[in-house]
């Protein structure tokens, strides 16, 4: 096994007196899809934000392909560029059409020419099935289409890995499937993915591993069939019962 894509060592995060992450240790290998599940407030989103230093960890280390992004001397921007991040809210620029939403970061961060950036944007829109929407503004797109544009925008930066933070939770139920299909396609192509989700079907069918978090710690970590069908911890069983009853 080579160097892990993501390696997290004894990660702690406090907000004031509240310890949100309490000593997180785990790795994501290159090409692996890891789904993180757990109740609201368990620290899942904070963990993702600490991985690319959108939040500063209180202590511990996060290594991206062997380089410590938590080291004050690290080139944070260079390491962040390896990680595509897609959020629950689409974060598209409402005053820009889809083409400009997809090209602006390429030009400013990667220094690509207008033509090269537009070519990459068109290619990534094709990957998410939205070639015909390149001239539309976000307000004219459905929530599912906006989220697929957000995924395409992340892919335009040629990331080595992708992180998804509850990307379907703000969508109407009938729009969830189109976003999950794009994520399935990425997994099939071998993209390294760290996914916070309540979509148990996706976790069961696509993930290589499922991590269950509660109260800032990892309670279980293993293959989807083991964690979702036969969890060892009573807290995991309680959570899965609740999720199934609520129809997630």
C-alpha positions in Angstrom: 0.0 0.0 0.0 1.4 3.5 -0.9 1.0 6.7 1.0 -2.6 7.3 2.0 -4.5 10.1 0.2 -5.7 11.4 3.6 -4.2 10.5 7.0 -5.7 11.9 10.2 -3.8 11.5 13.4 -5.2 12.2 16.9 -7.3 15.2 15.6 -9.0 17.4 18.2 -11.2 20.5 17.7 -12.6 22.8 20.3 -15.1 25.5 19.8 -14.7 27.4 23.1 -15.2 24.8 25.8 -17.0 22.4 23.5 -14.8 19.6 22.2 -16.3 18.7 18.8 -13.6 16.3 17.6 -12.1 14.1 20.3 -9.0 12.3 18.9 -9.9 11.2 15.4 -7.6 8.6 13.7 -8.2 7.2 10.3 -6.9 7.0 6.8 -8.4 7.1 3.3 -6.4 5.3 0.6 -6.0 6.4 -2.9 -9.0 5.3 -5.0 -11.1 4.5 -1.8 -14.6 5.8 -1.2 -15.3 6.3 2.5 -18.7 7.4 3.8 -19.0 9.0 7.2 -22.4 8.6 8.8 -23.8 9.7 12.2 -26.3 12.0 13.9 -26.3 15.8 13.6 -23.7 17.4 15.8 -21.4 14.4 15.8 -18.5 16.3 14.2 -18.7 15.0 10.7 -18.8 18.3 8.8 -16.2 19.8 11.2 -13.9 16.9 10.4 -14.2 17.6 6.6 -13.5 21.3 7.2 -10.4 20.5 9.3 -9.1 18.2 6.5 -8.6 21.1 4.2 -8.1 23.7 6.9 -11.3 25.6 6.4 -11.3 25.1 10.2 -8.1 25.1 12.2 -7.6 21.9 14.2 -6.9 22.5 17.9 -4.4 19.7 17.9 -3.4 16.7 15.9 -2.4 16.3 12.2 -3.9 15.9 8.8 -1.7 14.6 6.0 -2.6 15.0 2.4 -0.7 12.5 0.2 2.0 12.5 3.0 2.2 16.3 3.5 1.0 17.8 6.7 -1.6 20.5 5.9 -1.8 21.3 9.7 1.9 22.3 9.7 2.0 26.1 9.8 4.9 26.0 7.3 2.9 23.9 4.8 1.8 25.4 1.4 -1.9 25.2 2.3 -3.1 26.5 -1.1 -1.1 23.8 -2.9 -2.5 21.1 -0.7 -6.0 22.4 -0.9 -5.8 22.3 -4.6 -5.6 18.5 -4.4 -9.0 18.4 -2.7 -12.2 19.1 -4.5 -14.9 20.2 -1.9 -18.6 20.2 -2.5 -20.9 21.6 0.2 -24.6 21.2 1.2 -25.2 24.7 -0.2 -24.2 25.0 -3.8 -22.1 28.3 -3.3 -22.4 29.2 -7.0 -22.0 32.9 -7.9 -25.6 34.0 -8.7 -24.5 36.8 -11.0 -22.4 34.6 -13.2 -23.6 32.0 -15.8 -22.5 28.4 -15.5 -19.6 28.9 -17.9 -18.1 31.7 -15.8 -18.8 29.8 -12.5 -16.7 27.0 -13.9 -13.9 29.1 -15.4 -13.2 31.8 -12.9 -11.2 29.7 -10.4 -9.4 27.9 -13.2 -8.1 31.3 -14.5 -7.4 32.9 -11.2 -5.9 29.9 -9.3 -4.5 27.7 -12.1 -3.6 30.5 -14.5 -5.4 28.8 -17.4 -6.3 30.8 -20.5 -9.9 31.7 -21.3 -10.0 29.1 -24.0 -8.4 26.3 -22.0 -10.7 27.0 -19.0 -13.8 27.0 -21.2 -12.7 23.7 -22.8 -12.2 22.1 -19.4 -15.6 23.5 -18.2 -17.4 22.1 -21.2 -15.8 18.7 -20.6 -16.7 18.6 -16.9 -20.3 19.7 -17.6 -20.5 16.8 -20.0 -19.4 14.5 -17.2 -22.3 15.6 -15.0 -24.8 15.6 -17.8 -25.4 19.4 -18.1 -23.7 20.4 -21.4 -26.9 22.3 -22.4 -26.9 24.5 -19.3 -23.5 26.2 -19.9 -25.1 29.6 -20.6 -27.8 29.5 -17.9 -27.6 31.4 -14.6 -27.9 29.4 -11.3 -31.4 30.8 -10.5 -32.7 29.1 -13.7 -31.5 25.7 -12.6 -33.1 23.1 -10.2 -31.3 22.4 -6.9 -30.0 19.1 -8.4 -28.7 20.8 -11.4 -27.0 23.5 -9.3 -25.3 20.8 -7.2 -24.1 19.0 -10.3 -22.6 22.3 -11.5 -20.9 22.6 -8.1 -19.4 19.1 -8.6 -18.3 20.0 -12.2 -16.7 23.2 -10.8 -14.7 21.2 -8.3 -13.6 18.7 -11.0 -12.4 21.6 -13.2 -9.5 22.1 -10.8 -8.2 18.6 -11.4 -8.3 17.4 -7.8 -6.7 14.2 -6.7 -9.6 13.6 -4.3 -13.1 14.8 -3.6 -14.9 15.6 -0.3 -18.7 15.9 -0.2 -20.5 17.3 2.8 -24.2 16.3 2.9 -24.5 17.4 -0.7 -28.1 16.0 -1.1 -29.6 17.1 2.2 -30.9 20.4 0.8 -32.5 18.9 -2.3 -36.0 17.8 -3.0 -36.2 14.0 -2.8 -36.8 13.6 -6.6 -33.6 15.5 -7.3 -31.3 13.4 -5.0 -30.8 10.6 -7.5 -29.3 12.7 -10.2 -26.6 14.0 -7.9 -25.9 10.5 -6.4 -25.5 9.1 -9.9 -22.7 11.6 -10.7 -21.0 10.6 -7.4 -21.4 6.9 -8.3 -19.8 7.6 -11.7 -16.9 9.3 -10.0 -16.4 6.4 -7.7 -16.5 4.0 -10.7 -13.8 6.1 -12.3 -11.5 5.6 -9.3 -11.8 9.0 -7.6 -10.8 9.1 -4.0 -13.8 10.2 -2.1 -14.6 11.2 1.5 -18.4 11.6 1.8 -20.5 12.8 4.7 -24.0 11.5 4.0 -27.4 10.3 5.2 -27.9 8.4 2.0 -27.6 4.8 3.3 -28.3 3.2 -0.1 -25.3 5.1 -1.5 -23.1 4.2 1.4 -24.1 0.5 1.1 -23.7 0.3 -2.6 -20.7 2.6 -3.4 -18.5 2.9 -0.3 -15.5 0.8 0.4 -15.8 1.7 4.0 -18.4 3.2 6.3 -17.3 5.3 9.4 -19.9 5.9 12.1 -19.2 9.0 14.2 -21.0 10.1 17.4 -20.1 12.8 19.9 -16.8 13.6 18.2 -15.3 10.1 18.0 -15.3 7.3 15.5 -17.3 4.5 17.1 -17.2 2.0 14.2 -15.2 1.7 10.9 -15.5 -1.1 8.5 -17.1 -2.5 5.3 -20.6 -1.3 4.5 -22.1 -4.7 4.9 -20.7 -5.0 8.4 -21.4 -1.5 9.7 -24.9 -1.1 8.2 -26.2 -4.7 8.5 -24.4 -6.0 11.6 -23.0 -3.1 13.7 -21.2 -4.0 16.9 -22.1 -0.9 18.8 -25.6 -0.3 20.3 -25.3 3.4 19.5 -24.8 2.6 15.8 -27.8 0.3 15.9 -29.9 3.1 17.4 -28.8 5.6 14.8 -29.6 3.2 11.9 -33.0 2.4 13.3 -33.8 6.1 13.5 -32.6 6.8 10.0 -34.7 3.9 8.6 -37.8 5.0 10.5 -37.4 8.6 9.2 -37.1 7.3 5.6 -33.7 8.6 4.7 
